[in-house]
């Protein structure tokens, strides 16, 4: 009989990282805000991942706009109107 423990579900895992001088200074800045070292690292990782998701979503939106033929036909008209407004102002 095999017993598979579910004890580790939800538990955090420890990692080891070598930090260069620049990264250590950045970590010190985060810790100066009152975060623990672990909290600062977790926040940095989560913020970085969120930034990647935002960039991916923006890239997908740009690709969708570029693929929209109606939008592409309208772009020169909008650019012309913007140029008229810039010249008038």
MOGI-V886031 format. One record per residue. N is the residue number from 1. SS is DSSP state (H for helix, E for strand, C for the rest). PSI is psi as a letter, one per 30 degrees, with the letter a starting at -180 (999 if undefined). OMEGA is omega as a letter, one per 40 degrees, with the letter a starting at -180 (999 if undefined). Layout:
N & SS & PSI & OMEGA
N & SS & PSI & OMEGA
This chain:
1 & C & k & i
2 & C & k & i
3 & C & k & i
4 & C & j & a
5 & C & k & i
6 & C & g & a
7 & C & e & a
8 & C & f & i
9 & C & k & i
10 & C & f & i
11 & C & k & i
12 & C & l & i
13 & C & k & a
14 & C & k & i
15 & C & l & i
16 & C & k & a
17 & C & k & i
18 & C & k & a
19 & C & k & i
20 & C & l & a
21 & H & e & a
22 & H & e & i
23 & H & e & i
24 & H & e & i
25 & H & e & i
26 & H & e & i
27 & H & e & i
28 & H & e & i
29 & H & e & i
30 & H & e & i
31 & H & e & i
32 & H & f & i
33 & C & f & i
34 & C & f & i
35 & C & k & i
36 & C & l & i
37 & H & e & i
38 & H & e & i
39 & H & e & a
40 & H & e & a
41 & H & e & i
42 & H & e & i
43 & H & e & a
44 & H & e & i
45 & H & e & a
46 & H & e & i
47 & H & e & i
48 & H & e & i
49 & H & e & i
50 & H & e & i
51 & H & e & i
52 & H & e & i
53 & H & e & i
54 & H & e & i
55 & H & e & i
56 & H & e & i
57 & H & e & i
58 & H & e & i
59 & H & e & i
60 & H & e & i
61 & H & e & i
62 & H & e & i
63 & H & e & i
64 & H & e & i
65 & H & e & i
66 & H & f & a
67 & H & f & a
68 & C & j & a
69 & H & e & i
70 & H & e & i
71 & H & e & a
72 & H & e & i
73 & H & e & a
74 & H & f & a
75 & H & e & i
76 & H & e & i
77 & H & e & i
78 & H & e & i
79 & H & e & i
80 & H & e & i
81 & H & e & i
82 & H & e & i
83 & H & e & i
84 & H & e & i
85 & H & e & i
86 & H & e & a
87 & H & e & a
88 & H & f & a
89 & C & 999 & 999
